[in-house]
Each structure stands twice: as structure tokens, then as C-alpha cells.
Amino acid sequence: MGGTHVKTRLWLIAGLILLTINLRAAITGMTPLIGNVQEALTLSDAQVSVLATLPVLCLGLFAWLAPRLAHRFGTHAAVCAALGVVALGAAVRAVPWPAALFAGTVLSGAGIAVGNVLMPALIKDHFAQRIGLFTGLAMTLMAVSGAFAAGVAVPLCTAIGWQPALAVSAVPAVPAAAVWWLLAVPGARGRHRRSQPQPQMRPPSAPRTAGGSGGPGGSGGSLLRCALAWWVSAFLGLVSLMFYLLVAWLPQIMHASGYTPGEAGLMMAVMLAIGIPLGFVVPLVAARMRSQRPLVGAVIVAKLISLAGLLLAPAHGWVWVCLLGAATGGAFPLAITLLGLRTDGPRAAADLSGMAQTIGYLLAGLGPLATGMLHDATDGWRVPLVALIALVVPEAVAGLLAARPGHVRPGSREEKPAQRTASRADGQLVRL
């Protein structure tokens, strides 16, 4: 019995690892190849702009679907299907036809969107006593795999061509889907907990089943009337908006400030690299705290100082970029960790994750376009930088309110009081 439990847990850890390494690579691996694809398929500049924006928009457009799939079929089955769609999309977009390129990009984005949403629910369901550890592991693997995919894209394109280079992201998605299929099919892994769809309403004393589809904290109503759910969603949305704005425009901002294109690109790489260790550390620290407000405050102060520095003292750009890397690198993992900490069951975590990521990635997808238009209208980067600084204010308000102790309660305007306290274990929460 004990040996079976250990084996099941190892399979779940392997499944989580394989899931997270597929949640960025299909997106970041395409960005460096857009020029090659444009030349090969003779795409217009407008089509290229849509292609660059489409993946992030898909993350928002399809996030709402994830909780519904998990509730109907079970989380394990939904994750398996999502990874299969990621693999299919990566293969389809390699077909040398513009319609296939866009269709494959949408498919990959849809699969990643579902996986993004269900990842916090899986952690809440299977690793509730180690939310900080496993969220940190997931954030780190996402960052590393995304950076790796971006780094090898051009060498792969040079060696084997743009089509195989685009399709290669299907390779890790196939074994990942196979592992989650084994976990989803009853009996496939012996005595593992079954990932079955759960009824909409459950008595509070009913035992929790796997797959993130129910449990004591399961949601039986809409989160749209819950204030805490909106604050968590707003915080994740504004954090994502700021991150993707900087990813899209920081090299151009630094180049306009007098740095060479090579230096500006290196600054972007450094900003992203600084976030990798923070993606592991921040969730660990956040899960040990009853209120995460000190972390929110640190992130906000770092953003304000670094953005103001870019605006007022661009000659010290390296200092501001490094501080900005610490701020953005800590903010996103913190926002994702709150999805687990502000819910008391895997079903509620899936619902909150779906709501927050729908809002977050739709904002993130539209933000770079709006910033580019603002730059064109003002013929410079001073006004866009002032707008970025102004965005920190609502992010601070949402973050401080989202970081209050409590749990979301679907169908209510008030959040459930936090009758919990942090234990000495990593992120373990116990009822008083």
C-alpha cells in the first residue's frame, strides 16, 4: 500500500514536471523564427503582428475553458487532452501554408492555456502541503524551458529548417500527454486516485477525489461575485500586462536611450534570467506567510524605482534593468502562488485560475499593441514609461487586497475568513 502510494506520487511529480516544461516552449520557440517564417510564406507586416500577438491572446481566450473541462472529465484527462492539442498545434503550424501556421498557433495556445489554468489546481490537489515548493518548481521549469526553446530556435532553424524547428516543440508534449493519460485512466497506474468528473454539488463531509474536480473547497457557484477573486485576478492581470509590455518593448526603450541594439537585447536577457531563481524562491517564501503583503510591497517599490530610473536616469540603465528583473521575476510567481493560497480546494483553485488567467492574458495580449500605438502617437518613450509607472498604482492596490488572508467563496461578495495559520512545514496550512 505504502509502495503504491510512493509510486503514484512519483508519477504525479513526473507529470507535473512534464506539464510545466510544455507551458512556454511552443510560444517562445516561435518568436525568434517569425522573420524566417515571414520570408518563407511571404506574410504581410499585419499578418506578422497578428502572429506575434496571437499566442498570448489565446492564453486568455481559452483559459475559461479549462475549469469546465476539468469539472466534466476530470483534471488529469483535461491535462492529457491539453498536451495532445499542444503537440498537434506544433505539428500543424509547421505545414508550409499560412492558414496552417495560424491554425497551429491557435491550437498550441489553446492547449497551453488549459495547462496554465489547471497547473495550480493540480498542485493544490496533490501537493497541498507543499504549495510553495511545487509552485516554485513549476515556475522555474517554465522559465528555463521557455528560455531554452528561444535559445535553440535559430540554431535549429539553421541546421534543419524553419518547419522542423517549429514542429520540435511537439516532441516533449507527447510523453507528457502519455503520462497524464496513464494517470487519468482508472486502473492504468494501479491504485492511484481516480480522476473522474465530480457532481456540481457535494456535501461538505464528502471525501475528496483526485483530478482537481471537487473536494471540501470545491466551487459550487460563480466567482464573479467574490471580491477576493476579482482582486487576485486583477493582480495577475496587471502583473502579466507589465511583464509582456516589457518583453515587447524594453529593447527598443533602451536603444532609444542610447544603448546599442546588442546591449539592449542583452539587457532583456538579463532581466529574464534574474527572474529564474526568484520563480523558485518567491513561492516558497509566500507559502510560509499568512499575509503576502510584504512581498507585494517589495515588488511594487522595486518596480516604481526601476521604471522611474529608466525615465529620469537612463544612463544607469543596467542598474534599473536588474532591479526591474527582480521585480517582474518575483511578481508573476507571487500572483500564481496566490491562486493556490486563496482557495481551499482544487476545484476552487481551477475556477479562480481560469478567471484570473482569462483576465490576465487578455490584458497582456492587448497591452503591447496599445503601448506601441502610444509610442507612435507621442513619437517617443517618455509618455509610455509614465503610463507604465501609472500602471503600478492599480497593481499595488490589487496586490495588497489579494494578499490579505482569506479564501474565495463562490457566489458571495465576501471572501471566506482565513481560519488557518502557516505551519513550520513548507507552505503547509492547517485548520485552527
Buried (B, 14 or more C-beta within 10 A) or exposed (E): EEEEEEBBEEBBBBBBBBBBBBBBBBBBBBBBBBEBBBEBBEBEEEBBBBBBBBBBBBBBBBBBBBBBBBBEBBBBBBBBBBBBBBBBBBBBBBBEEBEBBBBBBBBBBBBBBBBBBBBBBBBBBBBBBBBBBBBBBBBBBBBBBBBBBBBBBBEBBEEEBBBEBBBBBBEBBBBBBBBBBBBBBEEEBEEBBBBBBBEEEBEEEBEBBBBBBBBBBBBBBEBEBBBBBBBBBBBBBBBBBBBBBBBBBBBBBBBBBEBEEEBBBBBBBBBBBBBBBBBBBBBBBBBBBBBBBEBBBBBBBBBBBBBBBBBEEBEEBBBBBBBBBBBBBBBBBBBBBBBBBBBBBBBBBBBBBBBBBBBBBBBBBBBBBBBBEBBEEEEEBEBBBBBBBEBBEEBBBBBBBBBBBBBBBBEBEEBBEBEBEBEEBBBBBEEE
